[in-house]
Amino acid sequence: MLEGQPRSVLHRVLSFATEVGLPITLADIGLTELPKEVLQKIAVRATAENDTIHNEPFEVRPDRVADAIMAADAMGRAWKKDCSPQ
C-alpha cells in the first residue's frame, strides 16, 4: 500500500497470503482495535532512523506508514468479504 502498487499486484499478494494462511487484516494478528495513539507509535517505530524502510525511492514518514497500515487492513477486510466462500 505504501508503494502505491496497482490493484492487480495487491490482489496477487492477497490471493497468495490467503492461500498459504498468512494474516491479511489487523484482526488476523489479534488487533481487533487499534487506537490512533498505538498506530502512531507503530508508524514512528517503523520509520526509525537508519531503518531499511528508508530505502524506498520516496520519503517515508510516519503518517504515510499509518495511512498505509489502515489502507492495507481495509483492503484485507474487503478481500475477505468479497472472496470468502459463501
DSSP file (Angstrom, degrees, kcal/mol; ACC not computed):
  #  RESIDUE AA STRUCTURE BP1 BP2  ACC     N-H-->O    O-->H-N    N-H-->O    O-->H-N    TCO  KAPPA ALPHA  PHI   PSI    X-CA   Y-CA   Z-CA
    1    1 A M    >         0   0    0      0, 0.0     3,-1.0     0, 0.0    68,-0.1   0.000 360.0 360.0 360.0 -40.9    0.0    0.0    0.0
    2    2 A L  T 3   +     0   0    0      1,-0.3    66,-0.0     2,-0.1    67,-0.0   0.849 360.0  49.7 -62.0 -34.3    2.8    2.4    0.9
    3    3 A E  T 3  S-     0   0    0     65,-0.0    -1,-0.3    53,-0.0    65,-0.0   0.571 108.0-124.1 -84.4  -8.8    4.4    1.9   -2.6
    4    4 A G    <   -     0   0    0     -3,-1.0    -2,-0.1     1,-0.1     3,-0.1   0.876  41.3-177.5  70.3  36.7    1.1    2.5   -4.4
    5    5 A Q        -     0   0    0      1,-0.1    -1,-0.1     2,-0.1     5,-0.0  -0.286  34.2 -91.6 -65.7 153.2    1.2   -0.7   -6.3
    6    6 A P    >>  -     0   0    0      0, 0.0     4,-1.9     0, 0.0     3,-0.8  -0.273  34.8-111.5 -63.0 153.3   -1.6   -1.4   -8.8
    7    7 A R  H 3> S+     0   0    0      1,-0.3     4,-2.7     2,-0.2     5,-0.2   0.836 116.8  61.8 -54.4 -36.0   -4.6   -3.3   -7.6
    8    8 A S  H 3> S+     0   0    0      1,-0.2     4,-1.6     2,-0.2    -1,-0.3   0.882 105.2  46.5 -61.7 -37.9   -3.7   -6.3   -9.7
    9    9 A V  H <> S+     0   0    0     -3,-0.8     4,-2.2     2,-0.2    -1,-0.2   0.921 111.9  50.4 -68.4 -44.6   -0.4   -6.7   -7.7
   10   10 A L  H  X S+     0   0    0     -4,-1.9     4,-2.7     1,-0.2    -2,-0.2   0.884 108.9  52.4 -62.3 -38.1   -2.2   -6.3   -4.4
   11   11 A H  H  X S+     0   0    0     -4,-2.7     4,-2.6     2,-0.2    -1,-0.2   0.880 107.6  51.4 -66.6 -37.2   -4.8   -8.9   -5.4
   12   12 A R  H  X S+     0   0    0     -4,-1.6     4,-2.4    -5,-0.2    -2,-0.2   0.923 111.8  47.4 -64.0 -42.2   -2.0  -11.3   -6.2
   13   13 A V  H  X S+     0   0    0     -4,-2.2     4,-2.9     2,-0.2     5,-0.2   0.936 113.9  46.7 -64.0 -46.5   -0.4  -10.7   -2.8
   14   14 A L  H  X S+     0   0    0     -4,-2.7     4,-2.4     2,-0.2     5,-0.2   0.892 112.0  51.2 -63.5 -39.8   -3.8  -11.1   -1.0
   15   15 A S  H  X S+     0   0    0     -4,-2.6     4,-2.4    -5,-0.2    -1,-0.2   0.941 113.5  44.1 -62.3 -47.8   -4.5  -14.3   -3.0
   16   16 A F  H  X S+     0   0    0     -4,-2.4     4,-2.2     2,-0.2     6,-0.2   0.943 113.7  49.9 -62.3 -48.7   -1.2  -15.8   -2.1
   17   17 A A  H  X>S+     0   0    0     -4,-2.9     5,-2.9     1,-0.2     4,-0.6   0.902 113.2  46.6 -59.2 -42.1   -1.4  -14.8    1.5
   18   18 A T  H ><5S+     0   0    0     -4,-2.4     3,-0.8    -5,-0.2    -1,-0.2   0.919 109.9  54.0 -65.0 -43.5   -4.9  -16.2    1.8
   19   19 A E  H 3<5S+     0   0    0     -4,-2.4    -2,-0.2     1,-0.2    -1,-0.2   0.867 115.4  38.3 -60.3 -38.3   -3.9  -19.5    0.1
   20   20 A V  H 3<5S-     0   0    0     -4,-2.2    -1,-0.2    -5,-0.1    -2,-0.2   0.394 117.3-108.0 -98.0   3.4   -1.0  -20.1    2.5
   21   21 A G  T <<5 +     0   0    0     -3,-0.8    -3,-0.2    -4,-0.6    -4,-0.1   0.732  62.7 152.8  83.3  22.8   -2.8  -18.9    5.6
   22   22 A L      < -     0   0    0     -5,-2.9    -1,-0.2    -6,-0.2     2,-0.1  -0.550  52.2 -98.2 -82.2 152.2   -1.0  -15.6    6.2
   23   23 A P        +     0   0    0      0, 0.0    -1,-0.1     0, 0.0     3,-0.1  -0.433  37.9 175.9 -68.9 142.3   -2.8  -12.8    8.0
   24   24 A I        +     0   0    0     -2,-0.1     2,-0.3    52,-0.1    52,-0.2   0.336  62.4  47.9-127.5   2.6   -4.2  -10.1    5.8
   25   25 A T  S  > S-     0   0    0     51,-0.2     4,-0.5     1,-0.1     3,-0.2  -0.925  83.1-114.3-135.9 163.8   -6.0   -7.9    8.4
   26   26 A L  T >4>S+     0   0    0     -2,-0.3     5,-2.6     1,-0.2     3,-1.3   0.885 118.0  57.9 -63.4 -37.7   -5.1   -6.4   11.7
   27   27 A A  G >45S+     0   0    0      1,-0.3     3,-1.9     3,-0.2    -1,-0.2   0.846  95.8  64.5 -61.4 -32.6   -7.7   -8.7   13.3
   28   28 A D  G 345S+     0   0    0      1,-0.3    -1,-0.3    -3,-0.2    -2,-0.2   0.744 105.6  44.2 -62.9 -22.4   -5.8  -11.7   11.9
   29   29 A I  G <<5S-     0   0    0     -3,-1.3    -1,-0.3    -4,-0.5    -2,-0.2   0.150 130.3 -93.8-108.2  18.3   -2.9  -10.7   14.1
   30   30 A G  T < 5S+     0   0    0     -3,-1.9     2,-1.0     1,-0.1     3,-0.2   0.557  89.4 123.4  88.0   8.8   -5.1  -10.0   17.2
   31   31 A L      < +     0   0    0     -5,-2.6    -3,-0.1     1,-0.2    -1,-0.1  -0.634  16.9 153.4-104.0  75.4   -5.5   -6.3   16.7
   32   32 A T  S    S+     0   0    0     -2,-1.0     2,-0.4     1,-0.2    -1,-0.2   0.790  76.6  31.2 -72.5 -26.0   -9.3   -6.0   16.6
   33   33 A E        -     0   0    0     -3,-0.2    -1,-0.2    -7,-0.1     0, 0.0  -0.999  67.1-175.3-129.8 135.0   -9.0   -2.5   17.9
   34   34 A L        -     0   0    0     -2,-0.4     5,-0.1    -3,-0.1    -3,-0.0  -0.821  18.5-146.0-132.2  93.5   -6.1   -0.2   17.1
   35   35 A P    >>  -     0   0    0      0, 0.0     4,-2.5     0, 0.0     3,-0.5  -0.233  23.8-117.0 -57.5 146.5   -6.2    3.1   18.9
   36   36 A K  H 3> S+     0   0    0      1,-0.2     4,-2.4     2,-0.2     5,-0.2   0.847 114.4  55.9 -54.7 -37.7   -4.8    6.0   17.0
   37   37 A E  H 3> S+     0   0    0      2,-0.2     4,-2.0     1,-0.2    -1,-0.2   0.900 109.4  45.8 -64.1 -39.4   -2.0    6.6   19.6
   38   38 A V  H <> S+     0   0    0     -3,-0.5     4,-2.4     2,-0.2    -2,-0.2   0.916 111.3  52.0 -69.7 -42.9   -0.8    3.0   19.2
   39   39 A L  H  X S+     0   0    0     -4,-2.5     4,-2.5     1,-0.2    -2,-0.2   0.914 109.6  50.6 -57.8 -42.9   -1.0    3.2   15.4
   40   40 A Q  H  X S+     0   0    0     -4,-2.4     4,-2.5    -5,-0.2    -1,-0.2   0.904 108.9  50.5 -63.7 -41.5    1.1    6.3   15.6
   41   41 A K  H  X S+     0   0    0     -4,-2.0     4,-2.4     2,-0.2    -1,-0.2   0.906 110.8  49.8 -62.7 -40.9    3.7    4.6   17.8
   42   42 A I  H  X S+     0   0    0     -4,-2.4     4,-2.4     1,-0.2    -2,-0.2   0.931 112.0  47.8 -61.7 -45.7    3.9    1.7   15.4
   43   43 A A  H  X S+     0   0    0     -4,-2.5     4,-1.0     2,-0.2    -2,-0.2   0.887 111.5  49.7 -65.2 -39.5    4.4    4.0   12.5
   44   44 A V  H >< S+     0   0    0     -4,-2.5     3,-0.5     1,-0.2    -1,-0.2   0.929 112.6  47.3 -64.3 -44.3    7.1    6.1   14.3
   45   45 A R  H >< S+     0   0    0     -4,-2.4     3,-1.4     1,-0.2    -2,-0.2   0.880 108.4  55.3 -65.1 -37.1    9.0    2.9   15.2
   46   46 A A  H 3< S+     0   0    0     -4,-2.4     7,-0.3     1,-0.3    -1,-0.2   0.732 110.6  46.8 -67.1 -21.5    8.7    1.6   11.6
   47   47 A T  T << S+     0   0    0     -4,-1.0    -1,-0.3    -3,-0.5    -2,-0.2   0.038  81.0 150.1-109.8  26.1   10.3    4.7   10.3
   48   48 A A    X   -     0   0    0     -3,-1.4     3,-2.2     1,-0.1     6,-0.2  -0.210  60.8 -84.0 -57.8 148.5   13.2    4.9   12.8
   49   49 A E  T 3  S+     0   0    0      1,-0.3    -1,-0.1     3,-0.0     3,-0.1  -0.257 116.4  16.4 -54.0 138.9   16.4    6.5   11.6
   50   50 A N  T 3  S+     0   0    0      1,-0.3    -1,-0.3    -3,-0.1     2,-0.1   0.491  90.7 141.5  71.5   7.0   18.6    4.0    9.6
   51   51 A D    X   -     0   0    0     -3,-2.2     3,-1.8     1,-0.1    -1,-0.3  -0.489  64.1-118.3 -74.4 150.6   15.7    1.6    9.2
   52   52 A T  G >  S+     0   0    0      1,-0.3     3,-2.3     2,-0.2     4,-0.2   0.667 105.0  81.5 -65.6 -15.8   15.5   -0.2    5.8
   53   53 A I  G >  S+     0   0    0     -7,-0.3     3,-1.3     1,-0.3    -1,-0.3   0.776  81.0  67.9 -59.1 -23.3   12.1    1.4    5.1
   54   54 A H  G <  S+     0   0    0     -3,-1.8    -1,-0.3     1,-0.3    -2,-0.2   0.404  77.1  82.1 -79.4   3.9   14.1    4.4    4.1
   55   55 A N  G <   +     0   0    0     -3,-2.3    -1,-0.3     2,-0.1    -2,-0.2   0.528  67.1 111.2 -80.7  -6.4   15.5    2.5    1.1
   56   56 A E  S <  S-     0   0    0     -3,-1.3     4,-0.1    -4,-0.2   -53,-0.0  -0.322  83.3-117.7 -63.4 151.4   12.2    3.4   -0.7
   57   57 A P  S    S+     0   0    0      0, 0.0     2,-0.3     0, 0.0    -1,-0.1   0.162  94.8  52.6 -81.1  22.9   12.6    5.8   -3.6
   58   58 A F  S    S-     0   0    0      0, 0.0     2,-0.3     0, 0.0    -2,-0.1  -0.951 102.1 -79.3-147.5 163.6   10.4    8.4   -1.8
   59   59 A E        -     0   0    0     -2,-0.3     2,-0.6     1,-0.1    -5,-0.1  -0.513  41.6-152.8 -68.9 127.8   10.3   10.0    1.6
   60   60 A V        +     0   0    0     -2,-0.3    -1,-0.1    -4,-0.1    -7,-0.0  -0.914  18.8 177.7-107.1 117.0    8.7    7.6    4.2
   61   61 A R     >  -     0   0    0     -2,-0.6     4,-2.0     1,-0.1     3,-0.5  -0.834  40.9-113.3-116.8 154.8    7.0    9.4    7.0
   62   62 A P  H  > S+     0   0    0      0, 0.0     4,-2.8     0, 0.0     5,-0.2   0.867 115.6  55.6 -53.8 -40.1    5.1    8.0   10.0
   63   63 A D  H  > S+     0   0    0      1,-0.2     4,-2.1     2,-0.2     5,-0.1   0.883 108.2  48.3 -63.7 -36.8    1.8    9.5    8.8
   64   64 A R  H  > S+     0   0    0     -3,-0.5     4,-2.2     2,-0.2    -1,-0.2   0.880 111.7  49.8 -69.4 -37.4    2.2    7.7    5.4
   65   65 A V  H  X S+     0   0    0     -4,-2.0     4,-2.4     2,-0.2    -2,-0.2   0.924 110.6  49.6 -66.5 -43.8    3.0    4.4    7.1
   66   66 A A  H  X S+     0   0    0     -4,-2.8     4,-2.1     1,-0.2    -2,-0.2   0.921 111.9  48.5 -60.7 -43.8    0.0    4.8    9.4
   67   67 A D  H  X S+     0   0    0     -4,-2.1     4,-2.4     1,-0.2    -1,-0.2   0.899 111.1  50.7 -62.6 -40.1   -2.2    5.5    6.4
   68   68 A A  H  X S+     0   0    0     -4,-2.2     4,-2.6     2,-0.2    -2,-0.2   0.882 108.1  52.5 -66.5 -38.2   -0.8    2.5    4.6
   69   69 A I  H  X S+     0   0    0     -4,-2.4     4,-2.1     2,-0.2    -1,-0.2   0.936 112.8  44.3 -62.0 -46.1   -1.4    0.2    7.5
   70   70 A M  H  X S+     0   0    0     -4,-2.1     4,-2.3     2,-0.2    -2,-0.2   0.879 113.6  50.1 -68.7 -37.1   -5.1    1.3    7.7
   71   71 A A  H  X S+     0   0    0     -4,-2.4     4,-2.4     2,-0.2    -1,-0.2   0.896 110.4  50.3 -66.8 -39.8   -5.5    1.0    3.9
   72   72 A A  H  X S+     0   0    0     -4,-2.6     4,-2.5     2,-0.2    -2,-0.2   0.900 110.5  49.8 -65.0 -40.0   -4.0   -2.5    3.9
   73   73 A D  H  X S+     0   0    0     -4,-2.1     4,-2.6     2,-0.2    -2,-0.2   0.927 111.0  49.2 -63.4 -44.6   -6.3   -3.5    6.7
   74   74 A A  H  X S+     0   0    0     -4,-2.3     4,-2.3     1,-0.2    -2,-0.2   0.909 112.3  48.1 -61.8 -41.9   -9.3   -2.2    4.8
   75   75 A M  H  X S+     0   0    0     -4,-2.4     4,-2.6     2,-0.2    -1,-0.2   0.910 111.4  50.4 -66.4 -41.1   -8.3   -4.0    1.6
   76   76 A G  H  X S+     0   0    0     -4,-2.5     4,-2.3   -52,-0.2    -2,-0.2   0.898 111.2  48.5 -62.4 -41.1   -7.7   -7.2    3.5
   77   77 A R  H  X S+     0   0    0     -4,-2.6     4,-2.1     2,-0.2    -2,-0.2   0.909 112.5  48.0 -66.1 -41.4  -11.2   -6.9    5.1
   78   78 A A  H  X S+     0   0    0     -4,-2.3     4,-2.8     2,-0.2     5,-0.3   0.900 110.1  53.2 -64.7 -40.1  -12.8   -6.2    1.7
   79   79 A W  H  X S+     0   0    0     -4,-2.6     4,-2.8     1,-0.2     5,-0.2   0.932 109.4  48.2 -59.5 -46.9  -10.9   -9.2    0.2
   80   80 A K  H  X S+     0   0    0     -4,-2.3     4,-1.2     1,-0.2    -1,-0.2   0.908 113.9  47.0 -61.1 -41.5  -12.2  -11.5    2.9
   81   81 A K  H  < S+     0   0    0     -4,-2.1    -2,-0.2     1,-0.2    -1,-0.2   0.916 120.7  36.4 -66.5 -44.2  -15.8  -10.2    2.4
   82   82 A D  H  < S+     0   0    0     -4,-2.8    -2,-0.2     1,-0.2    -1,-0.2   0.759 126.0  35.6 -82.1 -27.0  -15.7  -10.5   -1.4
   83   83 A C  H  < S+     0   0    0     -4,-2.8    -3,-0.2    -5,-0.3    -2,-0.2   0.426  86.0 109.3-113.5   0.0  -13.6  -13.6   -1.8
   84   84 A S  S  < S-     0   0    0     -4,-1.2     2,-0.0    -5,-0.2    -4,-0.0  -0.517  80.3 -96.3 -79.0 147.7  -14.6  -15.9    1.1
   85   85 A P              0   0    0      0, 0.0    -1,-0.1     0, 0.0    -2,-0.1  -0.354 360.0 360.0 -60.8 138.4  -16.6  -19.0    0.3
   86   86 A Q              0   0    0     -3,-0.1    -2,-0.0    -2,-0.0    -3,-0.0   0.443 360.0 360.0 -84.2 360.0  -20.3  -18.4    0.8
